Amino acid sequence: MLKSRSLQVLAATALCAVGLLLVSAVGGQAASAPQISRVSPLKLGVGDVLTISGKNFVPGKNRNYVIFQRARARAVFVKADNATRTKLTLVVPAKLLPFLARNGAASVFTRFNLRVLGRRLSPLSTRKSLSPLVGPLPLGSKAPISSADCVNGVPTGRSADSDKDGLSDTLEKQIHTDPCNADTDRDGVPDGYEYTSALDLNSKALPYPGKRPYPNALYPDSSVDYDGDGLTMMDEYSAWVRYGDSKFPLNYSDGTQNTGGVQPVPAGKERLDLNGDGKLTDDERDVDNDGLGNWVEAHGPLSSQSWWTGIYETEKAYPVPFAGTDWLDPDTDGDGLVDGLDDQDHDGYNNIQESSREQSSLWVNPFNPCLPDWKSPTCSLHPPPKDSWPPFGSGFNPAEPLPLVWPRA
């Protein structure tokens, strides 16, 4: 599915570039392709100003697209706010948030390769030295945004939805959101997503003039889990963007645990059904199709070592800080093996096997290569004699078989 989507993006990009080239050629000499020579800053956050220097850009506002690309993810097209022939400026938008890499549920700085689409498309993506690291929070100052649809924060009337957030300007006036700001409360989730999730949670919330508690475009609440499925609103918004193409109706909503209706457990994937009720809620589904459920990767056993030490308080963490998996990327480490079949602590047990002690009936831990097998190829050969990690510091006797059940916290 990812390969097919990537091919669609590349095809659409090529067609767009060819169309613009033909338009230019009809009017005279064919335009030269944009080239990027400098990017500043090379580390910034969503909401910061990015400046791109080079040549062959199209002068004016909103006349160039900057394309942000990362491996195995859909390209993100962002209009440059202003441009001369040699310089572009834009505010890094919140729509990049769902494409940031994750360590479990936490977004981390992510490198994006850049291309520019003006009258033509840049022939190559930027090399590493010209590819910025983008994080979830601003590191510097913001710049005002203006476009053909909004001038000085007022809709020009050219569009029924001036900020392209899925809500009409007329409706935004009724619910007191900003028709020229797709994310009125600046929490990283656009108004249209929050509004639709609110209706999923409470169908009588129309319109909702700033009242709570439910997803609200007038209140910063992206870290809240309104529908109680274990995924925050930012989590579910990110899944919608990356695997729902930002199209309505929502395929992941923070207003219902069963977005789009009840989903039965697919044959052979009974392990995803954490509560054994024969259906998959949003947290149990596997949006990236890597064999691991959404919550398991985002906030559960595959998210971080801290989950295990929080559940099993007597177990000391292994000293090597193995990273968790990215629940929105089927192949977090890029080795060609999906996360469920991968083995992040390299102990011979894959992540599906090590995601649950109850299901595996083994003393597993995907962040400890000495569990369940103290003779694994990556288990430390010299654990400290005192205060060691399991199994050495948990009353384990190497002369005895590994336990089939684990010591509960």
N, C-alpha and C positions, 0 to 999 in steps of 0.2 A: 504494500500500500504506500509506504514511504517513497519507494523508488518511482512508482507511478505518479505520485504527487510532484516529486522533483522534476520529472520529465514534463509534466503539465506546466510547471512554473517556467522551466527553461523555454518551452515552446511559446508560452505567452510573452515572455521577455523578448524572444527573437522576433515574433510577429510585431510587437509594439515598436521595436527598434527599426525593423524594415519599413513599417508604415511611416514613421517619422522621417526616415531617410528619403523615402519616395517624395514626401511632401516638400522636403528641402530641395531635392533634385529638380522637381517640377519648377520651382521658383528660380532656379539658377544653379550655381555650382553646388555639388554635394558637400554637406558639412563634414568637418573633421570630427573624429571620435574624441570624447572627453578624456583627459589624462589627469591623474592625481599625482602630485609631487610632494605634498606635505599635508599632514593631518595634525590638528592641535585642539585640545590636549589628547594625548594617547591613553589617558586613563580618566574616565569621567563617569557620571551617573545619569540615570534618567532624570530629565529636567534641566540638565546642563547644556550649554551652547557648544556645538561642534563646528569648527572652522576647517574647511577643506580648500587647499590651494592647488592650482594646476592650470589647465588651459582648455579652451574649446567648450566652456560652459555657456549656457544660454542666459544672457542678462535679464534680470527682472525677478519678480516675486512668483513663487510657485511654478516655475517653468522648467525645473530640473527635478529628477528623482534621485535620491541617494538610496542605494540598495544595500541593506545589511544582510550578510550571509554568514551562517555558521554551519559546520559539518552536519549532515543528516537532518537538517531542519529547513523548513520552508523559508524562502527569502522574504524580507520585509521591505516594502517600498515606502519611503518617507519623502514628502515634498520638501525641497530646500526653501526656507523662508525668504531668503534674499540671495541674489547672485550677481556677480559681474562676470566678465569673460574669464577671469582668473581666480575668482574666490567665491565659495559657497558658505552660507551659514544656516544652521538649523538648530532647533531645540530638540534634543533626543526625546522622542515621545514615549508615553507610557505603554504604547502597543508593543514595545520591545520587551517589556517585563516577562510576558509568557515564554519568550525565547531565551531567557537567561538560563545557563546551566544551573543545576541544583545539587546540593549535597543533602539528600533527603528532602526536607521541605524548604530548606534555606536557599535562597537565590544567592549565587556567587558571581564575582566578576567573570565576564565571558568575552572572549575575543571574537570580534566580527570583522570579516573581510568586507571591503567596500567596493562598489562600482557606482558609476554615475550614468544616468540615462537623460540625455538632453535631446538634441536632434538625432544623435546616435548613441549607442551603448558603448561604454568602456570595454575594450576587447578583453581585458583581464581583470581579475580581482586583485586587490592590493596585497602585496607581500606582508609578512609579519611585522616589519618595521613601520608599516603605514596602516596597520589594522588596530583600531583602538580596543581597549578593554572597557566594557560597559558594566556598571554595577546598578543595583536597584535604587540607590538614593543619590540625590545631587551632591556633588563635591564642590561646586562653585556657584556662579550666579546664573540667573535665568534671563532670557531676552523676550521682549514682547513679540507676539505672533500676530500677523495680519495676513489676510488672503483676499481673494476675489469675493468670497462669501461673507466675510466680516471685516469691517474697518473700525478700528478703535473700540472693539467689543460690541459692535452693533451689526446685526444682520443686514446685508445689502438687498435682500430679496431675490437674489439669483437662485437660491436653493430653498426647498421646503425644509431641509435638515442641514442647516448651515455648518454645524460642527461634525456631521457624519457620525453621530453616536447612536443612531437607530431611533431617535425620538424627533418628532417634527418640532419646528420652532413654536408652533401654536401650542402643542402639549407642554413644551418646556416652560412657556410663560404661565401656564395653569399650575404647574407643580413647583414653580419658582427655581428651576435649574437654569443654568446659563446656556442659551442657544449658541453661543460662540465659544464654549469650552466643553469639549467632549467629556471631561472629568471634573465636574463642578466642585466636588469636595477634595480633589487632588489626592485621592487615596490609591491611585493606580488602576482602578476599575471604572470603565466608562459608564455614563449615566444610563444608557439604554440597557446594559446588562443588569445593573442594580435594580432598575425599575421593573424589568421583566421578572427577575428573581423574586421581587417583592410580591408581584401578582401570583407567582407560583406558591408562595408561602401563605398569602392572604389575598384572595381574589377580590375582597372588598376594599383593598388599599388603593382605590382609584378615585381621584388623584390623592397623593399623599404629601401634604404640605409640611415636610420636615419632621413628621412624627416618627416615633420608634415604638417597639423594637421589631424591625425587619429590614432587609437590605435597603439602604437609603442613600440616594445620590447627593444628599445634602449633609451627610455625616461621614467622616472618615472611619470606615469599618471593614476594610479589606481583610483584616486578620480575624474577623469574627466568623464562626460557624453557625449560621442561623438555623439550618435544617438538621443539625445534630448528627451528620453522617461521618464526622471525623475529618472532613476536608474544609478548609477555610474558603471564604468567598474568592480570595485571590487564587487558591488552588483550582477551584472549579472554573473560574474565568480563564485561567491559563489553559486548562484542558479544552475549553470551548474554542479558544483562539487557534490552538495548534492542531486540534483534531475535529473541529467543527467549522473551520474556515470563517469564524466570526459571523456566521449566518444564523438568522432567527428561523424557527424556534430554537431555543437553547438545547444542546445535547448534554450539557452539564449545567445545573442551576443550583444556587445556594438557597433555593426556596422549596426544594423537595428532595427527598432521599432517593426517589425513583424517577429521575428525569426522563421524560418521554414514555413513561409507563413501566410496569413491572417487567423485568428481564429475567427469563428462566436461566438456570445454570447450564451452560453448554456441556455437551457430553465430553467426558474426559477431563473437565476442568472443575471437578467437585471441590478441589482444594481451595478455590477462590471463595467458596461459600463459608465464610467464617462462622456464622451462627447456625448453619445447617438447616435453614428454612426453605431451601429449594429455589431461592431467587437471589439475584444479585442487586444490591443497592449500589449507589454511585461509588461508595468507598470500596466495595468488593469487586467492581468491574476492573478490567485491565485495559486502560485506554491506549497504551502503547504496544499491547499485544506481545509482551515479553515473558508471559507466564507468571507474573507477580501482580497481585492486586494493587489498586491505587493507594489505599491507606497503608498497606504493608510497606510500600516503598517510600511514601511521602512522610509518614509519621510513625510507622511501626517497626517491625524487626529488621528491615533492610535500610532504615533511614540513617541510623547512627549507633555507635557503641553505647551512647548514653541511654538509649531505650532499654538495653539489656541490663545495665547497672541500675536503672530506675526500677525495673521489674524484679530483678534478683539482686537485692541490696547487699547480700553477703559476698557476691562475686566481684573480685577485683578485675578491672579492665586489662586486657593484654596491652603491652607497651607500644606496639606498632599501631599508629592511628590509621587503620584502613578506612577508606572513604565509603560512604553509602552510595546507593544507586540513585539515578535521576529518574523519577517516576514518569516523566514525559519523554524520555529517550530510551528506546528499546535496547540500545547498546551503549551504555554509559561510557565505557572505556575504549570504544571504537575498535575492538579486536575482531569483529565479525561474528561474535557469539552473543545471542540475546541474553539479557541480564538474568533471567530465570535459570538458564543453563550454564551461566558463567559461574566462576568460583572466586569471589573477591579476596578471600584470605588464602587461596591456593593450597587448601588442605585435602583436596580430592573429593569434597562434597559440594555439589552445586548449590546455588542460592535458594532454589525451591526446596531442596532437602533441608537446608539450614534455616528456613524461615519460621519453623514451628517445631517446638519440642514435642508437643502433643501429637502432631500428625506424623512426625518421623519416628517417635518413640526412642529418640537418641538425645544425648546431652549435647545438643548442637549450639553453635553461636557463630554467625557468619563473620564476626569481627575477632575471633580467637581461633587461630589455626591449630591449637592444641585440643580443640573440642570439635567433634567427639573423639578424635584419634590422637593420642599424645605422641604417636610415632609418625605423624604426617610429615611430608617433606619440608614444611615451613615452620613447624613447631620449634621453639627455642630449645637448643641442646643444653643450655646452662641456666635454668631458672634460678633465681635467688633462693637461698635456703630458708629465708624467713619472709613472710608476707608476700608470697608469690601469687600469680594468677591461676585460675582453674586450668587443669585439674590439680596442679601441684600444690596449691594452697587451700584445697578444699577436702582434705582427708582422703585424697585419692591414692590408691595403692597400685603402682604400675604392674604388680604381679597378678592383679585380679582383672577380670574382664571389665570393659567399659560398662557403666550402668545403663540399663535400658530405660530407666526413668531418671529424672533429674531431681536434685535437692531443691525443693520449693523455697522461695524467700520467706 
